[in-house]
Amino acid sequence: MAVLVFLVALVLLVIALWDWNWFKGPVERAVQAKTGREFHINGDLDVDLGRVVTVRGDGLTFANAEWSKQPKMASADRAEIDVRFWPLLRGTVLIPEIRMTRPDLLLETAPGKDQPGNWDFLGPSDGEPPVLQRLRIDDGRLQFLDAAGKTDILVSLNSGKPKNADSAPPLLVKGKGRWQGNPFTLDGNTESPLELTNSDHPFRIHLDGRAGATHAVASGTLTNPFALRTFDLDFMLSGQDMEDLYPLVGLAIPSTPPYRLKGRLKRNNDVWRYENFTGTAGDSDLGGTAQIEVGRERPFLKADLVSKRLDFDDLAGFVGAPPKTGGGESANAEQKAEAAALKASAKVLPDTPYNLSKLRAMDADVRWKAQRINAPSLPLDDMDAHLTLEAGLLQLQPLNFGVAGGDIRSNIRLDARKDTIDTRLQASIRKVQLGKLFPDAKLAEQASGGISGDIDLRGQGNSVAAMLGSSDGAVAVGMGRGHIGNLIMELAGLDVAESLKFLFTGDRQIPLRCAWGDFGVARGVMSSKALAFDTEDTLILGEGTVDLKQERLDLLLRPRPKDISILALRSPLRIGGTFKDPSFRPDFKALGVRGAIALTLASITPPAALLATLETGPGKDTNCGGRYAK
């Protein structure tokens, strides 16, 4: 028995006097073999044995990647790690606490596009990650550098006071710097209970970050701080323009008015999912779910969006135009300046070029439905859009709007895989009700009939103005059976004397037999092939051009009254000027050239394809498509 006591005492004496610094070299070589980086313990190495083993090291340094200009990736004045002994024998690493004094960590992106960051030095792990219960940091520092992305952020890390003796201390985070060239600030904290990997007691965080005008707040849980590839957070995102997200996180979204969104942000390895978010963009509400898949050649965005009420001018960014900026409208300062410049310009069509690099930077599959549209100048009802984007090829199939009781269904294809975008627009207009096109109730009562037609245009250019200004194709729009108020006709300048009479004595309804416009389009110029408007009182025939590149009108409308009106003004009506400032005036010079149009009266008819879409109705006076007598 005395011998056994002596041996136990000898072992305890050896342990007490053992110099653990003997293991510094083997530990340093083991870390270097595992990571490929030099690791040094420049101070003492000590170990306290027991049910909880404490490993303590001073003056720690860990080398950076070879390509970095900074020799050290990490350092600490002291690190202490507590590890439970018995679970370690079963291959499970349980860490009750890590304590670090003046840790300094540098995270840095590589200069080569295909090179990993300096943090990517460990291969895939076959076992479970360590389980951490508490983390204490005294005067810590974290720096993130991305020279190519103009990003340099310095974050201070310090442990606060725990709520009680059994709680882990909160981690206080405060940082500043520049993100993608924008001023950046970060404030936050963590509240971590005992078991960070226990789903009932997760690692809670609250982070508040700003980069330029973009503001993000994340609150929620991390099941394990060693496994940041999975988390579930409440996430609020707001800013002046969603276009600002492209330089910050690589999301290529068109310009929008100021926005504010709130939802759940989840990550499952390479898939980031913004789930069940709600909020506003401009004067529109916006909700749905969107997810980004990274780790591909290009990030892939998939989203299902819904707006209960969509303000139509909030879509202006999709065509390179600013939203409206009048009273009650939402717009940021830059958009207000753009709107003022557009108002001062003589042109109407947006000429802001699309960013080709953005169109090629990501892939997308987005469905967006709007249940109601607010557009005071346009009687839009709803919207159904499906956008796909792959390697610079953008397609809207379909882009459908409910309009004035009818609909406009379109397919748009923008091919940005070359330096100049190749565009095709195919649209069908069906049963748009004439009366609903008038916002004024009295005028709406004076008109009825369904408008239908087809548009097929191809163009090249990097802006909407350039695309239309170079387009080729056809535009045909017509209307069959209906009626129109005499006052509406006369106020349009077709018969000035009659208009004055009806302004004071009232209005009557004029049955409309048929109306259509058929234009061929070449190099951005729409040239009339057939243009006519026929009622029981008047036949109006027209000809001319609409120049989409110069945005100029040159149309001649010649009325042929069927009633006997001594005061009727029979001179043709010339529609000229620009899209922004059109002019309507009698053209007395055109009185002498009646023959050119008159010779075609016997054979003028709408195109067969257009005729098939019109509601001509029964009756001898509704012979749309028949021959008109001279």
C-alpha angles and dihedrals in degrees: 000000000000089000091054092050089049092051093049090049090049092052091049090049092051091049091048093049097036115123105223090191085085086077095054094092096047091046092049092049092047093052091047091050091051098044106023088233130107115254124189136187100202095177133039127318115210136172129198111201125212141095083312112040115209118204115194127187133177131204097016122183131177121194125240129235115289093247094056123100089215112079096206127057095180141007139166136187089221139357126190122188125188115204126182108237106210098049087049089064088058092052096257118125110211113179113190092187146354119202121192131183119204096342115184120195128182119197112189136175118229121253091232117076093226096043120101122239121265090262092065101088103114124079123223114301121229096199136061117282118253118275112235122196105177136012124194121187126183116197097339128175132201123187126189119196129187107164095180090050094047090240127144118158128173118196127188118213125198135160117239130205116294118239091237141353094273095048127093113242118256117251113232116211127193127164147156141179136101130313114196088339093308123117107260133198131177130190127172152121143213129223108199123183124203102283110043092181095047108104090215091055108031130175106270123209138181118191128175116192136175129191111180107307093342117101126190130181120188122189127168144067142321113197091206129007088210091059106052091161090086127048144132119217142167102241129193119188126183139159148138097269133008087218086075089069091072098073091035102050106356098256108144102211124157120250115285137179117258111307141193124192135176130188146112119303114203132176128201107177106288096002120087111190126193100198132199094344122174133188145100139288110194108316093335129092116231131191143153140087129299131180135189122207113202129182091069130106086266128011112261120220119198118179143165110201132185131188119189089193122019122190101216097216089059085075092061092102090067090067097037097260131120121245121254114283103195127120113317095009121125118231137139125242095263092050091049089054091049091049091051091050091048091050090052092048122094090224130082105190114087111254100181106126119238115244104248094195090057092050089053097040099080145012123234146185110190130170117192126182126184117196095196132014127208109211112144094192096042127051095226117162109182144336137227116185132172116188126188126181125185126168092331098319109118122188131181104198103187121009102173130174129186104226128186095329093316133065145243112216118190144170119205127190122190115183108196096166089107131051092264119049115239110210137190126186122190117177136167123201115203132184098334103174114236095211093056091055090073114080091198110086095217093051090046090058090056098060139057138160140095122268118208136169150131135250125196117173136163123191145158127225143093097250135048090250092051093046094052093038091060099037130131127192140071141299121195126171129169147164130212132189117004143098138257131200116254088225091059091052095046094045087055087066100257096122115007097185093050091048092055090050094051093044088067105027101039136255138280132201121256117204111234115219100183144328132184147156122207116187134178115210124212126168091344098311120116110209120190118243094173129001121171144149119191132187131159088263105038141024114203120192124187146186138176145088142284112208108208093185097050091030092229133142127215111168129148118204116191117196120208104191115210095194125075107252117157090194095047113126103228098181117116120259117238117206109197143138126075135313088256096044111023121181131213118195140148112261107213092175089064092061090086096053098061094123098072092063096033092060090062097049095094094057107029112125135151117262113275094241091053093044090058090062097050126095099226097168129201128296138080092266095055099066096140105175095028125112118277118221121230 
